[in-house]
Amino acid sequence: MMNQMKSLIMEEEGQAMTEYGLILGLVAVAVVAILVLLRDEIISIFQGVVSSVQGSEDSASFGNLKDQ
């Protein structure tokens, strides 16, 4: 019985997977924190892209496609 308890304490099979899970969790928290901090800059970048795409659609010549 005592040998089984010692082997359970010393067993390291699941340790690596647990460490990878913790690292993945920390990376996810860091990414969310960065996205929250850079929220306004990200929104302005996407708004700039949308306005430039809309501007290029307005200035493009599609011939009869606009009329259909």
ABEGO torsion letter per residue (X at the ends): XAAAAAAAAABAAAAAAAAAAAAAAAAAAAAAAAAAAAAAAAAAAAAAAAAAAAAAAAABBAEAAAAX
